[in-house]
Amino acid sequence: MEDVLRPLIVIGGSVAITLLVGWVADLVVRRIDARHPETPLWDLLRRCRLPLQLVLCAALLRGSYTSVRFKVVEEHEAGIGQTLTLVLIGAVAWLAVRVAAAIVESTYARYAANAHDRARVRRVRTQVTLIQRIVTAVVVVVTVAAMLLTFPAMKTVGTSMLASAGVIGIVAGVAAQSTLGNLFAGLQIAFGDMVRIGDTVVVDGEWGTVEEITLTYLVVTTWDERRITMPVSYFTSKPFENWTRGTPRMTGTVFFHLDHTTPIDLMRERLHEVLMKSAEWDRRAWSLVITDTTPSTIQVRALVTAKDSDSIWTLRCVVREQMVEWLRREHPYALPRINTAHAPGLREAPDRPQAPPTSEDIGPGPGTT
């Protein structure tokens, strides 16, 4: 009977203590979060409940499994102990990543809530994201190394591995120079402030918004919801357009090809009326001028401003549609047209000069055959 009760007490007690501690910890965090709603840290720490319970359960089982007088446990005592040790190390790493993520995200959230410079907020967000990825990568590497060192065979291999680390590092650096280049390019982007998450960029003729930045690649979401994945080394080696680098404000143009009889003054007044009714115009600047002429048309340029790239695109479309509709309705003669009829009065003019007759009009002269 004791052989049955002892395992149940050890395992059941460990699970019960784990659930109780997890419930108490979650209750305490919820009460603190209710008292301090302005601090998002406590709500984010609730994500750590599961890894905390796993750490506690693995630690309790690791410390008490030897007291279980069970035949299967005694026969595989070393294997069970090794497995519990690996689970404990992995759970501690998981808990450390969750706690670090909660601290970083709460710090960023408080900063973003009080900051007024949106460009600086995007810069901090990019740096925080990459720092969090670096911390996760370091924790994973340390965890794997700690797991390997729990095996007795790995301790003897460690000396020879350290002795050949220099040669291995040189070979790895040559073999993975492109990967290392992207890695350093990612760090350069994070702290060089050349591109940030949320920036509007144009790369290889594609317009989009930076959605994600990692240590090796960058994802750009285009206006039609496509995702372009590019190595981060592209942004450190080739020129690209960043429309929100310093400020998101933009200036846009709309071109019209019209007839020479177009009333420019009335058209300028109509443009101002359209802009005053548009919510996208930021009231910084506007103008309408003739920029070019041809024998059949004139080129009229309308210049408008907006707070960001999305607003400038919408404003340009609004100006183009309403100005063309106004011209079609009020001044249809201003729209370009192609003349296919003869000039008026050309055939009706009675005194127009006659061309001299040719030999074909006169016919053969006298005496000719």
C-alpha positions in Angstrom: 0.0 0.0 0.0 2.8 2.3 0.8 4.3 1.8 -2.7 1.1 3.2 -4.2 0.5 6.0 -1.7 4.0 7.4 -1.7 4.1 8.2 -5.5 0.6 9.7 -5.3 1.6 11.9 -2.4 4.8 13.1 -4.0 3.3 13.7 -7.5 -0.1 14.9 -6.2 1.4 17.1 -3.6 3.8 18.7 -6.1 0.9 19.4 -8.5 -1.3 20.7 -5.8 1.3 23.1 -4.5 2.0 24.2 -8.0 -1.6 25.0 -8.7 -2.0 26.8 -5.4 1.0 28.9 -5.8 0.1 29.8 -9.4 -3.4 30.8 -8.3 -2.2 32.9 -5.4 0.4 34.6 -7.6 -2.2 35.4 -10.3 -4.6 36.7 -7.6 -2.0 39.0 -6.1 -1.0 40.3 -9.6 -4.6 41.0 -10.5 -5.2 43.0 -7.3 -2.1 45.1 -7.8 -3.1 45.7 -11.4 -6.5 46.8 -10.3 -4.9 49.3 -7.9 -2.4 50.6 -10.4 -4.1 50.5 -13.9 -1.7 53.1 -15.2 1.1 50.6 -15.0 0.8 47.8 -17.7 3.5 45.7 -16.1 1.3 43.8 -13.7 -1.2 42.8 -16.4 1.7 41.6 -18.6 3.2 39.6 -15.7 0.1 37.4 -15.7 1.5 35.8 -18.9 4.2 34.3 -16.6 1.8 32.2 -14.7 2.2 29.0 -16.8 6.1 29.1 -16.9 6.1 29.8 -13.2 4.0 26.8 -12.5 6.2 24.6 -14.7 9.3 25.8 -12.9 7.8 25.1 -9.5 6.4 21.7 -10.4 9.7 20.6 -12.1 11.7 21.8 -9.0 9.5 20.0 -6.6 9.5 16.8 -8.6 13.3 17.0 -9.1 13.9 17.4 -5.4 11.4 14.6 -4.2 11.4 12.0 -6.9 14.1 10.0 -5.2 11.9 9.5 -2.2 9.4 7.6 -4.3 9.8 3.9 -3.5 8.6 2.7 -6.9 10.2 0.0 -8.9 10.1 1.9 -12.3 11.5 5.0 -10.7 14.3 3.1 -9.0 15.2 1.4 -12.3 15.3 4.6 -14.3 16.4 7.0 -11.5 19.2 8.6 -13.5 17.1 9.1 -16.6 14.2 10.6 -14.7 16.5 13.0 -12.9 18.1 14.0 -16.1 14.8 14.7 -17.8 13.5 16.7 -14.8 16.7 18.7 -14.8 16.3 19.5 -18.5 12.7 20.5 -18.0 13.6 22.7 -15.1 16.3 24.5 -17.1 13.9 25.0 -20.1 11.2 26.3 -17.8 13.5 28.8 -16.1 14.5 30.1 -19.5 10.9 30.3 -20.6 10.1 32.3 -17.4 13.1 34.6 -17.9 12.0 35.4 -21.5 8.4 36.1 -20.4 9.5 38.4 -17.5 12.0 40.3 -19.7 9.3 40.7 -22.4 6.8 42.0 -19.8 9.3 44.5 -18.4 10.3 45.7 -21.9 6.8 46.0 -23.2 5.5 47.9 -20.1 8.4 50.3 -20.3 7.7 51.0 -24.0 4.0 51.4 -23.4 4.5 54.0 -20.7 7.0 55.8 -22.8 4.7 55.8 -25.9 1.7 57.0 -23.8 3.7 60.1 -22.7 5.7 60.9 -25.8 4.5 63.5 -28.3 7.1 62.8 -31.1 5.7 59.9 -33.1 8.9 59.4 -35.0 10.8 59.0 -31.8 8.2 56.5 -30.6 8.7 54.4 -33.7 12.4 54.5 -33.2 12.2 53.3 -29.6 9.7 50.6 -30.7 12.2 49.3 -33.3 15.1 49.3 -30.8 12.9 47.6 -28.1 11.8 44.9 -30.5 15.3 44.1 -31.6 16.7 44.2 -28.0 13.9 41.7 -27.0 14.9 39.4 -29.9 18.6 39.6 -28.9 17.7 38.8 -25.2 15.6 35.8 -26.4 18.4 34.5 -28.6 21.0 34.9 -25.7 18.7 33.1 -23.3 18.1 30.3 -25.8 21.9 29.8 -26.4 22.7 29.8 -22.7 19.8 27.4 -22.0 21.0 25.0 -24.7 24.6 25.2 -23.3 23.3 24.5 -19.8 21.4 21.5 -21.0 24.3 20.1 -22.8 26.6 20.6 -19.7 24.3 18.4 -17.7 25.5 15.4 -19.7 28.7 13.9 -18.3 30.2 13.3 -21.7 29.8 17.0 -22.7 32.1 18.1 -19.8 35.1 16.1 -21.2 34.4 17.4 -24.7 34.3 21.0 -23.5 38.0 21.4 -23.1 38.7 20.3 -26.7 35.9 22.5 -28.0 37.3 25.6 -26.3 40.8 24.8 -27.7 39.5 24.7 -31.2 37.1 27.6 -30.8 39.4 30.0 -32.6 39.6 27.9 -35.7 35.9 27.1 -35.7 35.1 30.9 -35.3 37.2 31.7 -38.4 35.7 29.0 -40.5 32.2 29.9 -39.3 32.8 33.6 -40.1 33.9 32.9 -43.6 31.1 30.4 -44.3 28.4 32.6 -42.8 29.6 36.1 -43.8 26.3 37.0 -45.4 24.4 36.0 -42.3 26.8 37.9 -40.0 26.5 40.9 -42.4 22.7 40.8 -42.0 23.1 40.5 -38.2 25.3 43.6 -37.9 23.1 45.4 -40.4 20.1 44.7 -38.1 22.0 46.2 -35.2 22.9 49.2 -37.3 19.3 49.7 -38.3 18.1 49.4 -34.7 20.5 52.0 -33.3 21.3 54.0 -36.5 17.7 55.2 -36.8 17.7 54.9 -40.6 14.4 52.9 -40.8 11.9 52.1 -38.1 8.8 50.0 -37.6 5.8 51.9 -39.0 7.9 54.0 -41.5 6.6 54.5 -45.0 9.3 53.5 -47.5 9.7 52.9 -51.2 12.1 50.0 -52.1 12.6 48.7 -55.7 9.6 50.8 -56.8 7.3 49.3 -54.2 5.5 51.6 -51.8 4.7 50.2 -48.3 5.0 50.3 -44.5 7.7 48.6 -42.4 5.8 45.9 -40.5 8.6 43.9 -38.8 12.3 44.2 -38.3 14.4 41.3 -37.2 18.2 40.7 -36.9 18.3 39.3 -40.4 15.3 40.4 -42.5 12.8 43.2 -42.8 9.1 42.9 -43.8 7.4 45.7 -45.8 3.6 45.6 -46.2 2.6 47.2 -49.5 -0.6 49.2 -50.1 -2.3 46.1 -51.6 -1.5 44.0 -48.5 1.4 42.1 -50.0 4.4 41.3 -47.8 7.9 41.9 -49.2 10.7 40.2 -47.2 14.1 41.8 -47.7 17.5 41.2 -46.0 18.3 44.1 -43.7 21.7 44.5 -45.4 19.7 45.9 -48.4 18.9 49.0 -46.3 22.5 49.6 -45.3 24.0 49.1 -48.8 21.4 50.6 -51.3 19.5 53.9 -51.4 15.8 53.8 -50.6 13.1 56.4 -49.9 11.9 56.9 -46.3 8.9 59.2 -46.4 8.6 59.4 -42.6 12.3 59.6 -41.7 12.1 63.0 -40.0 8.5 64.0 -40.3 5.5 62.3 -41.9 4.2 65.5 -43.6 4.2 65.4 -47.4 3.7 67.6 -50.4 1.8 66.2 -53.4 1.0 67.4 -56.9 -1.8 66.9 -59.4 -1.3 67.7 -63.1 -4.0 68.7 -65.6 -3.5 69.0 -69.4 -6.0 71.6 -70.5 -6.9 73.9 -73.3 -5.2 77.4 -73.7 -8.6 79.0 -73.0 -8.7 77.6 -69.4 -9.7 80.3 -66.8 -6.7 79.9 -64.4 -7.9 82.4 -61.9 -11.3 80.7 -61.5 -9.6 77.3 -61.4 -7.3 78.6 -58.6 -10.3 79.8 -56.6 -12.1 76.4 -57.1 -9.0 74.6 -55.9 -8.9 76.6 -52.7 -12.6 75.8 -52.1 -12.0 72.1 -52.5 -9.1 72.2 -50.1 -11.0 74.1 -47.4 -13.7 71.4 -47.5 -11.2 68.5 -47.3 -10.2 67.1 -43.9 -6.9 65.7 -45.3 -5.4 69.1 -46.1 -3.2 70.3 -43.3 -3.4 74.0 -44.4 0.3 74.4 -44.7 0.6 75.3 -48.4 -1.2 75.1 -51.8 -0.8 76.6 -55.2 -1.9 76.3 -58.8 0.4 77.4 -61.7 1.0 76.7 -65.4 4.2 74.7 -65.6 4.4 73.9 -69.3 2.7 74.6 -72.7 2.4 72.8 -76.0 0.9 73.9 -79.3 -2.4 72.2 -78.3 -2.5 72.2 -74.5 -1.2 73.7 -71.3 0.1 71.8 -68.2 -1.4 73.0 -64.9 0.1 71.9 -61.6 -1.9 71.9 -58.4 0.3 71.6 -55.2 -1.2 70.5 -51.9 0.1 69.4 -48.5 -1.0 66.8 -45.9 0.0 65.3 -42.6 1.2 61.9 -43.9 1.4 59.7 -47.0 -2.1 58.2 -46.7 -3.7 61.7 -46.4 -1.7 63.1 -49.4 -2.8 60.2 -51.6 -6.5 60.7 -50.6 -6.2 64.5 -51.0 -4.7 64.2 -54.5 -7.5 61.9 -55.6 -10.1 64.3 -54.2 -8.6 67.3 -55.9 -8.3 65.5 -59.3 -11.9 64.2 -59.2 -13.5 67.5 -58.1 -11.5 69.7 -60.4 -12.2 67.6 -63.5 -15.9 67.5 -62.6 -16.0 71.3 -62.1 -14.3 71.9 -65.4 -16.6 69.5 -67.2 -19.6 71.1 -65.7 -18.7 74.8 -65.7 -16.0 75.2 -68.3 -16.2 72.3 -70.8 -14.2 74.4 -73.4 -11.2 74.2 -71.1 -10.9 70.4 -71.5 -8.4 69.4 -74.3 -10.0 68.4 -77.6 -8.7 67.4 -81.0 -10.0 69.4 -84.0 -11.0 67.3 -87.0 -13.0 69.9 -89.0 -11.7 72.5 -91.4 -10.9 75.9 -90.1 -14.0 78.1 -90.2 -14.2 80.4 -93.2 -11.6 78.6 -95.3 -13.9 77.5 -98.1 -16.4 80.4 -97.8 -13.8 83.2 -98.3 -14.7 84.8 -101.8 -11.4 86.7 -102.2 -9.0 84.1 -101.1 -5.9 83.9 -103.4 -6.1 81.3 -106.2 -3.2 79.0 -106.9 -1.7 79.5 -110.4 -3.0 76.9 -112.9 -0.8 74.0 -113.8 -0.3 72.4 -117.2 -2.7 69.6 -116.3 -5.5 72.2 -115.6 -4.9 74.0 -119.0 -4.7 70.9 -121.1 -2.7 70.3 -124.3 -1.9 73.4 -126.3 -2.8 74.0 -130.0 -0.9 71.9 -132.5 -0.1 69.2 -130.1 -1.2 65.6 -130.5 
